[in-house]
């Protein structure tokens, strides 16, 4: 007796999760770079006293680069998953869970 097993679904799910996570981080990095600022500015007597602009832009750039890298990793996984078959038949296991 055989059963059908989904092969393409797992890499597609991982690709969607990676692309979603990467998009969120890229947007957050762009927000920090052009609009946002560190919370330390709210609690200091002078803005940019604890965290310098150079440090903040380095952090925001890292966030944007990380988001783009994770997004493109998900995109590569999506493209790779096209090579896999959608379903595969295999012998059904004789093990029955209790």
NORRANOR-V937990 format. One record per run of one state. SS is the DSSP state (@ for helix, = for strand, . for the rest). FROM is the first residue (numbers start at 0). LEN is the number of residues. If there is no record, write none. Layout:
ss = <SS | SS>
from = <FROM | FROM>
len = <LEN | LEN>
This chain:
ss = <. | = | . | @ | . | @ | . | @ | . | = | .>
from = <0 | 1 | 6 | 7 | 34 | 39 | 43 | 52 | 81 | 86 | 91>
len = <1 | 5 | 1 | 27 | 5 | 4 | 9 | 29 | 5 | 5 | 7>
